Amino acid sequence: MKETGIVRRIDELGRIVIPKEMRRVLRMATGTPIEIKTTKEGEIVLSKYSVICELKDYANLVAKAIFDTMNMCVAICDTDKVVSVAGLSKKVYVDSPIHETLQRVVGYRKPLLLNQSDQATMIPVMMQGDSTYQGQIIVPITKDGDVVGAIVVLADHDVSLADVKVVTGFATYLKLILEE
């Protein structure tokens, strides 16, 4: 585990403060869910909780279904990283941080359809750049009104409103699984 040299005391209510610098680097805003675990060595480990990671098996099935039925590459992400892919390199994409622009666009809570033929600029999925695609669909996944992730579809051709509706159906399916 990486040493940081920052020491904090527990207050009378049992709380500790995560330093602002760490919250900024880890993209932890007010209200970010935190999972608290202990190790066999007696350490306390804090990590950002991802409800989409809890659904990784379902995300894998959804990504494969979209790829198989629509013949388009798919990345399913939480608010920080790529969780599942189909038609893309798992080694390259899975667990890679998502691009800040994608994070911001997903926060708008609306499906997005982009085609280069309409002079739209594709939104990179990952921080370290992606291949060039002709069409892109981004559909947020929500739970209890909060955005918890997104389905990103990348195509080597223009995408249509009908394609957006199909992807939105898959996002709704994941939302229903989350609500069970």
N, C-alpha and C positions, 0 to 999 in steps of 0.2 A: 504494500500500500504506500502511496506517495506521502511523504512527510511535508507538512506545510509550515510548521513552526508557529501556528496561531493557537493560542490557548484561550478558552472561554470558561467561565464559571457557571454552574447551575444556579438559577435564582430560587427564591423561596417557594415558587410554584412548580419547580422542577423543569423549567424551561432553559434552553440555551439559544443563543443567537448565532445564526450562520452568517459570517462576515459578508458584507455587501460585495466585495471583490469576488468571493467564491460564488455567490448567487448570480452575479453578472456573467461570469465565465461559464457556469453550468446552466444558464438561461432559466433560473428559478425565480418566477414572479410571485407576488402575493397570491396565496391560494393554491400554489403548486402542491399536489399531493406527494407526500414523502413516505417511503416505506422504511420501517425501522427493524433491523435484524440484529441478532447477536451471533458471534462466532464461538467455536469451541474454546478459543483462547481468551474469551471474555471481552472481546472487542464489540463495540456498538457500531454498526454500519448503517449509514443513512443513504438512501438512494431515491431518485425520482421514481415515482410509481407510474407505470404505464398500463392502463386498462387494455390497450390494444395488444400488448405483449402477452397478457393473460389469454388472449384469443388467438394466439399464434397459429394453432392448428386450423382454426376456422379461416384465418387470414390466408394461410397457404392454399386452402381449398378454393376460396373466393378468387385469389389471384390466378390459380390454374384454370378455373372455370371461365374467367374473363378472357384469358389468353386463348383457351381452346375454342370458345364460341365466337370471339370477335377477331382473333388473330392479330392482337395488338399486345405490346409489352405492358406489363403492369408492375407498379410498386405500391405496396400498402405501407403507410408510415404512421407512427404516432406523432406527437407534436415536436419530437426531437430527432428521431432517427428512422431509417427504413427497417421495417419489421419482416416483410415478406416480398418476394418478387416472382414473376413468371415471365419467361422470354428475355430475361436479363441475367447477368452474372451474379449469382448469390454471393460469391466470394468478394466481389467488388461492392455490391449494393447493401446487402443485409448488415445491419448494425452501423452503417455509415450515417453521420449526421446529415440532416436535411439542410438544404440551402435556406438562408435567411429570407429570401424572397418567397420561397414556397411556404415557409412558416407564416409569413405575413399574409399571403393570399388565402391560405387555409383559414386563417383567423377571420376572414370576411364572411364565412359561413355560407357562401353561395357557390353552386357549381360553376365551373369556368370551362369554356370551350375556346381553344385557340387553334388557328390554322395559319400557316405561313403564307398561303395564297391570299389571305386577308391582311397581309403585312403584320401579323401578330408576332411578337417575340416569345419564343418558348421559355418557360420557367425551368431553370435547372432543378433537378431533384436533389442532387448532392452538392456539397461544398466544392468538391474538386472537379466540377464540370462534367457534362454528359455528352453523349453523341447527339448529333443533330437529328431532329425529328420534324416531320411535316405537320403533324397534328397532335394536340394534347388535350386531355380532359382531366380536370382536377375536381373531385367531389369530396367535401368534408364529411367526416363521420362524427356524429354528436351523441352525447349521453347526458341526459338531464339538462339539456340546453347548452352544455359546454362542448366545444370542439375537442375531441380526443385523438383525432388523426385524420387521414385522408386516403382516398384511392386515387392514384395518378396513373393515367393511361397514356402511353406514348405510341404514336402510329407513324408509319412511313408514307401516309397519305392523309388527305383531309378527313376530319371527323365531322359527324353530323349531330344535330339535336337528338335524333333517335339514339345515337350512341351514348349521349349524355344520359338519356332516360334509362338505358340499360345499366350503366354504371351506377346511377342513383339508386336503382333497385337493389344492386348488390350492397351499396352503402347502408340502405335501409335494413337489409337482412342482418348485417353486422350490428346495427343499432338495436334491432330486436333481440339478438343474442345477448348483447350487453345488458338489456333490461330484464332478462330472465333471472 
